[in-house]
Amino acid sequence: MDKFDINNLTLEEKLGQMLIFGFDGLEINDHVINIIKKYKGGNILLFSRNINNPAQLYKLNMNLQKLAKETIGLPLFITIDQEGGMVSRIQSGATFFPGAMTIAATNDSNNSYTIGKYTGIELSNLLVNMDFAPCLDVNNNPKNPVIGVRSFSDDPNKVSEFGLAYIKGLQEEGVFATAKHFPGHGDTFVDSHLALPRVEYDRKRIDSVELVPFKNAIKEGVKAIMTTHIVYPELTENDLPATLSKKCLTGLLRNELGFEGLIVTDGMEMKAIKDNYTVNEGVLMAVNAGADLFCICHYEDEQSSAMERLKKAVENNELTIDTINERVSRILKFKKELGFPDFDKEYKDVKNLVENEEHLNKAYDVCEKAATLVKGNKLVLKKDALFIGLLPKATTGADDSDGQYGIIETCKKELPLLKTLLMPIAPNEEDIKRVIEEAKGFQQIIITTYNSNVFKGQLDLLKELVKLNKDLHVISMRNPYDLYDVKEIPNYVCLYEYTPNSIRVLIRYLKGEITLKGKMPISYE
């Protein structure tokens, strides 16, 4: 029986095709079996918790597709947030690719195409067929707690240029790109993982900034677009977030902008939805609004409960069969394009494409070319220097950045004569006093920052360090906004991410081995 023919699917199988579910574990477990066998769950979302190494991931994905073929007869979308940089679920074994703003700081969109292509090669050979990337958010708000360097730039045209190049590279390798977060999460003060943001701009402004990259991506054939849980009063009805708004998803995205690809929701367990609508009602509203696929990322009870709610909605005529058929027909069309993987292949057959030296070298090269001297002079390391480092901490639900890559340890190994000091990521008054007392004894101070727009104690420390009138060098390891708040910083360098490659760039900069050539992709006031 041809399961790509919607007439051959049961109601449960149709509803299951719309679900993208996450689970906890490195192999198929009872959670996965229950959702696929009982609820015909048709798609998977992978997190770091599912990934140990490439060989394990390949085996997991192959087994998931085999289970789907036996149980449903249709391939899974196996999805992942592999944006590069600070949102990278695959961090070891395969290439750790740079993130969006790092790529844009090279000022060469060919790098975006190549990184997209190499990401596509590795993902497709690990049997991942949909990447929830790139972010087409225009990050024009320095206080944004969730996007920042996940965006290419604060310039919509630059976001378009680099985003489209990335999409082209990724999709040429058979991996569906997902432009996110429609209609834009770049100009918010609130993280939708934690609350429900609002963007109050008029349509003229939204058209000229937020929507520019999405319109261009639609024209260039992006396969999927992910919605955001943000209220846009100009674009959404009844104070609804975009994900739940028929006016936004069907009226704007489908009818006005002409998008014919897959509309995917952001995680429906995020507080913006869960606290205001509940997961179950949110899923029903999203499907009725125009979403084809909805993500329930974590808990089996939320997933099973949402599927039961959809079934009940069909019985109550809150959700029509016509709506379901329209959504699922689109899903089947795209799944037919992908098909099943070659079940006879083993990891050893693709290993050289996943663990690839050319890709590793390119990833490092982009990080080095991105490193930007924004203000002041190049560092010339003095004998009497103090290096103040910190460990990163996940600042949003999207992050995988709780720091296992220690700058201090690397410094001690590579520059044993350099005095080092570990600073908490959110220094309090006592921490600041301690650091200042230590710094007073040195001529030169080098300090790394990490999202000082979120961890504001770092800004207080920078202000105190400036007052010492030393040879101060500030090196940003993520959001490049320290100068917004501490304009007196004399020497400022941006590396845009705290990853193994950027740490390597930092060490080479400290040693005087490289000249910084990057161009800041955002504008300062």
Backbone torsions as a table, in degrees:
resi	resn	phi	psi	omega
1	MET	NA	132.8	-179.1
2	ASP	-80.4	104.7	-178.7
3	LYS	-76.7	-10.3	174.9
4	PHE	-76.8	-9.6	173.6
5	ASP	-89.1	115.6	-174.2
6	ILE	-60.4	-24.7	179.9
7	ASN	-67.7	-15.3	-179.6
8	ASN	-96.9	8.3	-179.2
9	LEU	-104.0	139.6	172.2
10	THR	-75.2	168.6	177.0
11	LEU	-58.7	-44.4	179.9
12	GLU	-60.5	-40.9	-179.7
13	GLU	-67.0	-37.5	177.4
14	LYS	-64.7	-49.2	-179.9
15	LEU	-61.2	-38.9	179.9
16	GLY	-63.0	-29.8	179.7
17	GLN	-67.2	-20.6	-178.5
18	MET	-88.1	-12.0	-176.1
19	LEU	-89.1	128.6	166.0
20	ILE	-111.1	117.5	-174.9
21	PHE	-122.1	147.1	174.3
22	GLY	-103.6	162.7	178.8
23	PHE	-151.4	169.4	-177.1
24	ASP	-108.5	120.8	177.0
25	GLY	143.5	161.2	-177.5
26	LEU	-96.7	-4.0	177.9
27	GLU	-147.8	171.2	-180.0
28	ILE	-61.1	131.1	-179.3
29	ASN	-130.1	-175.2	-176.7
30	ASP	-60.9	-34.9	178.2
31	HIS	-58.0	-51.3	-178.8
32	VAL	-62.1	-48.1	-177.5
33	ILE	-59.9	-41.9	-178.7
34	ASN	-65.4	-46.4	-177.6
35	ILE	-67.3	-38.5	-179.5
36	ILE	-75.6	-43.7	-176.0
37	LYS	-77.1	-44.0	-176.5
38	LYS	-82.9	-42.5	-173.7
39	TYR	-107.6	3.8	177.8
40	LYS	56.4	32.6	-179.5
41	GLY	-51.9	123.0	-167.4
42	GLY	-100.5	-1.0	-173.8
43	ASN	-155.0	150.7	-174.5
44	ILE	-120.8	144.0	170.1
45	LEU	-117.4	120.5	-178.5
46	LEU	-90.8	140.9	173.7
47	PHE	-123.2	174.9	177.4
48	SER	-57.2	-30.3	-179.1
49	ARG	-65.8	-14.5	179.1
50	ASN	-98.3	0.5	-168.7
51	ILE	-127.6	122.7	176.4
52	ASN	-108.0	-49.2	177.6
53	ASN	-157.7	168.3	-175.7
54	PRO	-60.2	-39.7	-178.8
55	ALA	-63.0	-43.2	178.6
56	GLN	-64.0	-42.3	-178.5
57	LEU	-65.0	-41.3	177.9
58	TYR	-59.4	-46.5	-179.2
59	LYS	-63.6	-42.9	178.2
60	LEU	-59.3	-49.8	-177.0
61	ASN	-65.8	-37.9	176.8
62	MET	-62.8	-44.4	-180.0
63	ASN	-66.7	-35.4	176.4
64	LEU	-63.2	-43.9	179.6
65	GLN	-67.3	-36.5	176.7
66	LYS	-63.4	-43.8	178.7
67	LEU	-62.1	-41.6	179.2
68	ALA	-64.4	-40.5	-180.0
69	LYS	-64.3	-44.6	-179.9
70	GLU	-66.1	-38.0	-170.9
71	THR	-90.0	-42.6	-172.7
72	ILE	-114.2	-33.0	-177.9
73	GLY	87.5	9.5	179.1
74	LEU	-129.4	146.1	178.0
75	PRO	-70.2	155.5	174.8
76	LEU	-87.0	144.9	155.0
77	PHE	-75.6	117.6	173.1
78	ILE	-101.4	108.8	-169.9
79	THR	-108.6	161.2	-178.5
80	ILE	-159.1	149.9	169.8
81	ASP	-92.9	83.9	178.3
82	GLN	-112.4	73.5	-178.3
83	GLU	-78.8	-21.4	-168.2
84	GLY	90.4	166.6	179.5
85	GLY	62.8	-130.0	-170.8
86	MET	-77.7	-10.3	175.0
87	VAL	-119.8	82.6	-178.7
88	SER	-134.0	112.9	-179.1
89	ARG	-78.6	-33.2	177.6
90	ILE	-96.5	110.2	-172.0
91	GLN	-117.0	-12.7	-179.4
92	SER	-139.8	149.6	-179.7
93	GLY	91.5	-56.1	173.9
94	ALA	-88.9	-174.4	-177.4
95	THR	-79.6	136.7	172.9
96	PHE	-90.9	96.5	-174.2
97	PHE	-80.1	152.8	177.4
98	PRO	-70.5	158.7	179.2
99	GLY	-87.5	180.0	-169.5
100	ALA	-60.0	-52.7	-175.0
101	MET	-68.3	-31.2	174.3
102	THR	-59.9	-47.2	-179.5
103	ILE	-61.4	-44.6	-177.9
104	ALA	-64.8	-30.6	-179.1
105	ALA	-68.4	-13.3	173.3
106	THR	-74.7	-15.8	179.7
107	ASN	61.7	28.1	-179.7
108	ASP	-141.3	107.4	-175.8
109	SER	-70.0	-13.4	172.3
110	ASN	-60.5	-32.0	176.7
111	ASN	-65.3	-35.2	178.8
112	SER	-67.1	-43.2	176.8
113	TYR	-59.9	-47.3	-176.7
114	THR	-65.9	-43.7	178.9
115	ILE	-64.4	-40.2	175.4
116	GLY	-60.4	-43.1	-178.8
117	LYS	-65.9	-47.0	-179.6
118	TYR	-66.1	-36.5	174.3
119	THR	-61.5	-43.2	178.8
120	GLY	-62.0	-41.1	178.6
121	ILE	-60.4	-47.5	-176.4
122	GLU	-69.3	-44.0	-179.4
123	LEU	-64.0	-46.6	-176.8
124	SER	-63.2	-34.9	179.1
125	ASN	-79.8	-11.6	170.0
126	LEU	-97.0	8.5	176.1
127	LEU	68.9	25.2	169.9
128	VAL	-94.3	124.8	-173.7
129	ASN	-112.8	-2.4	176.0
130	MET	-142.0	125.4	179.1
131	ASP	-108.6	126.6	175.2
132	PHE	-79.2	68.4	-179.6
133	ALA	-160.8	155.0	5.3
134	PRO	-94.4	166.1	169.6
135	CYS	-74.4	121.0	173.9
136	LEU	-102.6	18.5	174.5
137	ASP	-67.0	137.3	176.2
138	VAL	-93.3	105.4	-171.3
139	ASN	-84.5	77.3	-177.0
140	ASN	-99.6	16.1	176.9
141	ASN	-123.0	106.8	-177.5
142	PRO	-61.4	-17.2	-179.7
143	LYS	-89.8	0.9	-177.8
144	ASN	-59.2	121.4	-174.9
145	PRO	-86.5	-9.2	-169.7
146	VAL	-121.8	-28.4	-176.1
147	ILE	-96.2	-74.1	177.5
148	GLY	53.7	-123.9	-175.0
149	VAL	-71.6	-3.8	172.4
150	ARG	-70.9	-16.5	175.2
151	SER	-92.8	152.2	177.5
152	PHE	-72.9	-33.4	-170.5
153	SER	-171.3	174.3	170.5
154	ASP	-96.7	3.8	-179.7
155	ASP	-105.7	117.8	-176.2
156	PRO	-59.2	-31.9	-179.6
157	ASN	-72.3	-36.6	177.2
158	LYS	-69.2	-41.7	176.0
159	VAL	-57.3	-43.2	178.1
160	SER	-61.2	-50.7	-175.8
161	GLU	-58.6	-49.8	-176.6
162	PHE	-76.3	-36.3	179.1
163	GLY	-64.9	-44.3	-179.3
164	LEU	-66.4	-37.2	177.6
165	ALA	-63.6	-42.1	179.2
166	TYR	-63.7	-45.8	179.5
167	ILE	-58.6	-45.4	-179.3
168	LYS	-58.7	-48.7	-179.5
169	GLY	-61.3	-44.5	-177.9
170	LEU	-64.4	-48.0	-173.9
171	GLN	-74.6	-23.6	174.2
172	GLU	-62.6	-24.5	-179.0
173	GLU	-97.1	14.5	174.1
174	GLY	82.3	14.7	176.2
175	VAL	-107.9	127.1	179.2
176	PHE	-70.5	127.5	172.7
177	ALA	-84.7	151.3	178.9
178	THR	-128.8	106.6	178.2
179	ALA	-74.2	130.0	-177.7
180	LYS	-142.5	159.1	3.5
181	HIS	-114.8	103.1	-173.3
182	PHE	-65.6	135.5	1.5
183	PRO	-90.6	15.9	175.4
184	GLY	136.9	130.1	179.2
185	HIS	-118.3	19.0	-172.2
186	GLY	-82.3	-26.0	-174.8
187	ASP	-115.7	61.2	178.0
188	THR	-128.8	155.2	173.8
189	PHE	-98.5	-9.1	-170.4
190	VAL	-119.1	141.8	175.9
191	ASP	-90.4	122.0	-176.8
192	SER	-69.4	-10.7	170.1
193	HIS	-65.6	-25.4	-170.0
194	LEU	-113.0	-25.4	-177.5
195	ALA	-160.9	-178.0	-176.4
196	LEU	-104.1	104.2	-178.5
197	PRO	-76.7	163.5	174.4
198	ARG	-129.4	144.0	172.0
199	VAL	-125.7	117.2	-167.0
200	GLU	-98.7	12.3	-174.2
201	TYR	-70.2	158.4	175.9
202	ASP	-81.9	171.7	-172.3
203	ARG	-65.2	-35.2	-179.5
204	LYS	-60.0	-46.3	179.8
205	ARG	-65.7	-44.6	-178.5
206	ILE	-61.3	-41.4	178.8
207	ASP	-63.5	-35.7	-173.9
208	SER	-87.3	-12.9	-179.0
209	VAL	-124.8	-77.0	-170.3
210	GLU	-58.5	-43.0	-172.4
211	LEU	-83.5	-13.9	-175.1
212	VAL	-54.5	-53.0	-177.5
213	PRO	-64.9	-34.1	-179.3
214	PHE	-69.8	-41.9	177.5
215	LYS	-58.7	-44.0	-178.7
216	ASN	-68.5	-37.9	178.5
217	ALA	-64.9	-37.8	178.1
218	ILE	-63.0	-44.9	179.0
219	LYS	-60.5	-34.3	-176.3
220	GLU	-89.8	3.6	170.7
221	GLY	87.8	32.5	174.9
222	VAL	-61.8	138.4	-172.5
223	LYS	-77.2	-32.3	-175.2
224	ALA	-142.3	153.4	174.0
225	ILE	-132.2	133.1	178.2
226	MET	-99.6	135.1	-179.3
227	THR	-84.7	160.7	177.2
228	THR	-115.9	150.5	179.5
229	HIS	-90.0	65.7	-178.9
230	ILE	-129.5	137.7	174.9
231	VAL	-81.1	121.7	172.0
232	TYR	-116.9	92.1	-176.1
233	PRO	-51.4	-29.6	-179.1
234	GLU	-74.7	-23.9	-174.0
235	LEU	-113.8	-17.1	-174.4
236	THR	-122.0	150.4	-179.4
237	GLU	-93.1	154.2	170.6
238	ASN	54.2	34.0	178.6
239	ASP	60.0	29.2	179.1
240	LEU	-84.8	148.1	169.5
241	PRO	-69.5	157.4	-175.6
242	ALA	-52.7	-41.2	-177.5
243	THR	-56.3	-30.0	-174.1
244	LEU	-106.5	6.8	-171.7
245	SER	-101.9	117.5	176.4
246	LYS	-67.0	-35.9	178.0
247	LYS	-59.1	-39.0	-177.1
248	CYS	-80.7	-49.7	-173.3
249	LEU	-77.9	-46.6	-179.0
250	THR	-86.9	-49.3	-177.4
251	GLY	-65.2	-53.0	-176.0
252	LEU	-83.2	-58.4	-170.4
253	LEU	-70.1	-47.2	-179.0
254	ARG	-77.9	-58.9	-168.6
255	ASN	-77.9	-48.6	-175.1
256	GLU	-78.5	-46.8	-176.9
257	LEU	-87.3	-11.5	173.1
258	GLY	73.6	27.9	-179.0
259	PHE	-75.5	126.9	-177.6
260	GLU	-112.1	2.4	-179.6
261	GLY	-85.9	-158.7	-174.8
262	LEU	-90.4	129.4	173.4
263	ILE	-97.3	119.6	-176.9
264	VAL	-116.0	137.3	175.7
265	THR	-83.4	154.8	164.8
266	ASP	-68.6	176.3	-175.1
267	GLY	-57.9	125.9	-176.4
268	MET	-80.0	-6.5	175.0
269	GLU	-90.3	-2.9	177.6
270	MET	-62.6	148.5	-171.3
271	LYS	-62.0	-29.1	178.2
272	ALA	-56.1	-34.2	177.8
273	ILE	-94.2	-52.0	-171.7
274	LYS	-59.3	-43.9	-175.3
275	ASP	-77.2	-21.3	-175.0
276	ASN	-106.2	-24.7	-174.4
277	TYR	-133.4	-18.6	-168.2
278	THR	76.9	153.3	-178.2
279	VAL	-63.1	-46.5	-176.1
280	ASN	-59.4	-52.0	-177.7
281	GLU	-69.2	-34.0	177.4
282	GLY	-61.4	-43.0	179.6
283	VAL	-62.2	-46.4	179.7
284	LEU	-61.4	-44.2	179.4
285	MET	-64.2	-39.8	-179.2
286	ALA	-64.0	-43.1	179.9
287	VAL	-64.8	-44.7	178.3
288	ASN	-65.4	-29.2	179.7
289	ALA	-72.4	-27.3	179.8
290	GLY	140.0	-3.6	-179.4
291	ALA	-69.3	140.1	174.9
292	ASP	-90.2	-38.9	-174.2
293	LEU	-130.5	138.2	177.3
294	PHE	-125.1	140.8	-176.9
295	CYS	-99.4	123.6	168.2
296	ILE	-120.7	103.9	-156.9
297	CYS	-84.6	-21.4	-163.8
298	HIS	-128.2	-55.9	-161.3
299	TYR	-107.0	131.7	-178.3
300	GLU	-60.6	-39.9	-178.1
301	ASP	-65.2	-35.1	176.3
302	GLU	-67.0	-38.9	-178.8
303	GLN	-68.0	-48.8	-178.0
304	SER	-67.1	-39.0	179.5
305	SER	-63.4	-41.6	179.1
306	ALA	-64.8	-39.2	179.3
307	MET	-66.4	-39.7	176.7
308	GLU	-64.1	-38.1	-180.0
309	ARG	-64.7	-39.3	178.8
310	LEU	-65.8	-40.6	178.0
311	LYS	-60.7	-44.7	179.0
312	LYS	-63.3	-37.3	-180.0
313	ALA	-63.2	-35.1	176.7
314	VAL	-66.4	-44.6	179.3
315	GLU	-60.6	-38.1	-177.7
316	ASN	-86.7	0.2	-176.8
317	ASN	62.5	26.1	170.6
318	GLU	-80.8	-19.8	178.5
319	LEU	-136.0	119.3	-173.8
320	THR	-88.5	155.1	175.8
321	ILE	-62.1	-34.9	178.8
322	ASP	-60.9	-41.7	178.2
323	THR	-63.5	-46.5	179.7
324	ILE	-60.2	-46.8	-178.4
325	ASN	-62.0	-38.3	179.3
326	GLU	-63.5	-44.7	-179.7
327	ARG	-66.8	-47.3	-172.7
328	VAL	-72.1	-33.4	176.9
329	SER	-59.2	-39.4	178.9
330	ARG	-66.7	-43.7	178.7
331	ILE	-58.9	-45.6	-178.1
332	LEU	-63.7	-38.3	179.0
333	LYS	-59.3	-44.8	-178.6
334	PHE	-74.3	-33.5	178.0
335	LYS	-67.7	-35.5	178.7
336	LYS	-63.4	-35.7	177.2
337	GLU	-62.2	-36.1	-178.7
338	LEU	-83.0	-47.5	-176.5
339	GLY	69.6	-174.6	177.4
340	PHE	-86.2	155.7	173.9
341	PRO	-72.1	169.9	175.1
342	ASP	-77.5	106.0	-174.4
343	PHE	-69.6	-11.7	179.3
344	ASP	-85.6	-13.2	-178.0
345	LYS	-76.7	149.5	174.2
346	GLU	-121.3	168.8	-177.2
347	TYR	-59.8	-36.5	-178.5
348	LYS	-60.4	-23.6	179.4
349	ASP	-74.1	-20.8	-176.8
350	VAL	-119.3	-2.3	-172.8
351	LYS	-51.7	-42.8	-175.8
352	ASN	-69.1	-17.0	177.0
353	LEU	-87.7	-24.2	-179.0
354	VAL	-91.7	-45.4	179.4
355	GLU	-99.9	82.9	-163.3
356	ASN	-121.6	122.0	-175.6
357	GLU	-65.7	-36.7	178.2
358	GLU	-61.1	-40.6	178.5
359	HIS	-66.9	-42.9	179.3
360	LEU	-60.0	-44.6	-179.1
361	ASN	-65.2	-39.2	179.7
362	LYS	-66.3	-42.2	-179.7
363	ALA	-59.6	-45.2	178.5
364	TYR	-65.6	-44.5	-177.0
365	ASP	-57.4	-41.9	179.1
366	VAL	-64.9	-42.3	177.9
367	CYS	-61.5	-39.6	179.3
368	GLU	-69.1	-42.5	-179.2
369	LYS	-68.2	-22.9	-178.3
370	ALA	-79.9	-28.8	-173.6
371	ALA	-54.3	126.9	-167.5
372	THR	-122.9	126.2	168.2
373	LEU	-87.6	102.9	-173.3
374	VAL	-82.7	-37.6	-175.0
375	LYS	-150.5	143.5	172.4
376	GLY	88.6	-152.0	-172.8
377	ASN	-109.4	155.2	173.7
378	LYS	-62.1	142.3	179.2
379	LEU	-69.5	129.3	167.2
380	VAL	-119.1	108.8	-170.9
381	LEU	-65.4	127.1	178.2
382	LYS	-94.5	160.4	178.0
383	LYS	-65.6	-34.0	-176.0
384	ASP	-98.7	68.6	-175.1
385	ALA	-124.3	147.9	175.1
386	LEU	-118.6	128.9	176.8
387	PHE	-106.2	120.6	179.7
388	ILE	-107.4	114.7	-177.5
389	GLY	-117.3	165.0	176.0
390	LEU	-141.4	165.9	175.2
391	LEU	-101.3	140.9	-179.0
392	PRO	-72.6	160.9	177.1
393	LYS	-138.9	138.8	177.6
394	ALA	-59.0	125.0	-178.0
395	THR	-104.1	-9.2	177.7
396	THR	-142.6	169.2	176.9
397	GLY	-66.8	-13.6	-179.8
398	ALA	-86.1	-18.1	-169.8
399	ASP	-74.8	152.3	165.4
400	ASP	-128.4	53.7	-169.0
401	SER	-120.1	15.8	173.7
402	ASP	-65.3	123.6	-155.0
403	GLY	-76.4	109.6	167.8
404	GLN	-99.8	-4.1	178.1
405	TYR	-102.4	103.2	-173.4
406	GLY	-91.9	119.7	176.2
407	ILE	-63.3	-42.6	-175.1
408	ILE	-61.5	-47.4	-179.9
409	GLU	-60.1	-42.4	-179.7
410	THR	-64.9	-41.4	178.1
411	CYS	-60.5	-45.2	-178.6
412	LYS	-61.6	-36.5	-179.1
413	LYS	-74.0	-44.4	-173.2
414	GLU	-86.5	-29.8	-177.6
415	LEU	-132.3	71.5	-171.7
416	PRO	-62.1	-20.6	-179.2
417	LEU	-88.0	-10.4	-178.9
418	LEU	-80.9	124.8	178.5
419	LYS	-71.5	131.6	-176.4
420	THR	-122.7	155.0	178.4
421	LEU	-144.9	127.9	178.3
422	LEU	-89.7	127.9	-179.2
423	MET	-111.9	140.6	173.8
424	PRO	-63.4	150.3	-178.0
425	ILE	-67.4	-26.5	178.2
426	ALA	-122.7	74.6	-174.1
427	PRO	-64.9	136.6	174.7
428	ASN	-95.8	-174.3	-176.9
429	GLU	-59.2	-40.9	-179.7
430	GLU	-64.8	-43.5	178.2
431	ASP	-59.8	-43.7	-178.2
432	ILE	-63.1	-45.3	178.2
433	LYS	-58.7	-43.7	-178.5
434	ARG	-62.1	-45.2	-178.9
435	VAL	-65.8	-42.5	-178.7
436	ILE	-63.3	-43.7	178.6
437	GLU	-59.1	-42.7	178.9
438	GLU	-64.9	-43.5	-174.4
439	ALA	-67.2	-27.6	-177.6
440	LYS	-57.7	-26.0	-176.2
441	GLY	-86.8	6.5	-176.2
442	PHE	-124.0	148.9	176.6
443	GLN	-78.3	-34.8	-173.4
444	GLN	-124.2	134.2	179.9
445	ILE	-126.4	127.2	175.0
446	ILE	-116.8	125.5	-178.9
447	ILE	-130.7	134.5	174.1
448	THR	-95.3	142.8	175.5
449	THR	-118.3	162.4	-179.3
450	TYR	-150.0	103.9	178.2
451	ASN	53.3	55.8	177.6
452	SER	-65.9	-16.2	174.8
453	ASN	-70.2	-16.8	175.8
454	VAL	-104.5	-47.0	-178.4
455	PHE	-98.1	81.3	-167.0
456	LYS	-69.9	-14.9	174.7
457	GLY	-59.9	-28.3	176.6
458	GLN	-63.0	-36.8	179.0
459	LEU	-65.9	-41.3	177.8
460	ASP	-60.8	-40.4	178.8
461	LEU	-65.6	-43.5	179.3
462	LEU	-59.4	-41.6	180.0
463	LYS	-61.2	-39.5	179.2
464	GLU	-70.8	-37.6	179.1
465	LEU	-65.8	-38.7	178.2
466	VAL	-57.9	-39.4	-177.3
467	LYS	-64.1	-20.1	-178.6
468	LEU	-72.7	-14.8	-179.6
469	ASN	57.1	41.6	175.7
470	LYS	-97.7	178.1	172.7
471	ASP	-79.9	89.5	-171.1
472	LEU	-98.5	127.8	177.0
473	HIS	-123.2	117.9	179.4
474	VAL	-103.1	127.6	-178.8
475	ILE	-121.6	112.3	-178.3
476	SER	-81.8	128.7	-179.4
477	MET	-104.7	12.1	172.4
478	ARG	-160.7	-116.3	-175.0
479	ASN	-61.4	127.2	-170.3
480	PRO	-89.8	51.5	-170.8
481	TYR	-116.9	11.7	-177.6
482	ASP	-57.6	-36.4	-177.0
483	LEU	-68.0	-20.9	176.2
484	TYR	-60.1	-39.2	-173.2
485	ASP	-100.8	-27.0	-179.5
486	VAL	-127.0	80.4	-175.0
487	LYS	-67.6	-17.1	-176.0
488	GLU	-79.6	-4.8	178.0
489	ILE	-54.0	123.4	-175.2
490	PRO	-79.2	-37.9	-176.0
491	ASN	-131.7	121.9	-171.7
492	TYR	-135.3	125.1	179.8
493	VAL	-122.4	141.7	176.9
494	CYS	-119.4	129.2	175.3
495	LEU	-111.9	-10.4	167.5
496	TYR	72.1	-10.4	178.0
497	GLU	-162.1	156.7	178.6
498	TYR	-112.1	84.2	-175.7
499	THR	-134.7	166.4	-179.5
500	PRO	-53.6	-40.4	-179.6
501	ASN	-68.2	-40.5	-179.0
502	SER	-70.3	-31.8	175.0
503	ILE	-65.2	-38.9	177.2
504	ARG	-63.4	-40.9	176.2
505	VAL	-62.0	-44.8	179.7
506	LEU	-57.8	-47.4	-179.2
507	ILE	-61.5	-42.6	179.9
508	ARG	-66.2	-34.1	176.3
509	TYR	-66.9	-43.5	178.4
510	LEU	-61.4	-35.5	-179.5
511	LYS	-78.9	-8.8	-179.2
512	GLY	79.3	22.5	-175.2
513	GLU	-89.4	-15.9	-176.6
514	ILE	-133.1	154.2	171.9
515	THR	-105.5	135.8	-176.1
516	LEU	-82.9	127.0	-173.5
517	LYS	-119.5	-1.9	-174.7
518	GLY	-68.0	161.8	178.6
519	LYS	-123.5	125.5	-178.3
520	MET	-57.0	122.5	-177.3
521	PRO	-84.0	0.6	176.0
522	ILE	-119.8	158.7	178.8
523	SER	-103.5	144.1	173.9
524	TYR	-93.3	156.2	-179.0
525	GLU	-54.7	NA	NA
